[in-house]
Amino acid sequence: MKHYIKLACFVGGALFGSAGIRLLTSRDAKKAYTYMTAAGLRMKDTVMETVTAVQENAADILASAKDMNEARAAKEAAQAAEAEVPGEDA
């Protein structure tokens, strides 16, 4: 009896697998795959536009931060030079 159950499960699985393969390779399925792929490509384009915008903003922020640090370093150097002026010791 156990062997018949195993055989029935095997045959059922084989039939289900065959039907699944036919379904996956059908014309309607290929049409659906095409639509999904096109949607994926559109999504990729949108994501890449967003990534480009973020990269440009990050580059602007980095340049501004470098300018701020350079200005701060110059200001600190000027203050240090003023503090070291000879002849102003009391």
C-alpha positions, 0 to 999 in steps of 0.5 A: 500500500505504501508503494502505491501512495509513493507512486501516486505522489510521484506521478502527481508530481510529474504531471504537476511539473509538466503542467507547470513547465507548459504554463511557464513557457506559454505565450501568455507567460512570455508576454507577462515576462516581457512586461515585467522586464520592461517595468524592471528596466524603467525602474532601473532608469528611475533609480539611476536618475535618483542615484545621479542626483544624490551623487551630485548633491553629495559632491556639492556638499563635500566641496562646500565642507572642504571650503569651510574647513579651509576658511576655518584653518586660514582664520585659525592661522591668522589668529595664531599669527596675531598672537605671536606678534613680537613686542606686545608682551606686557 
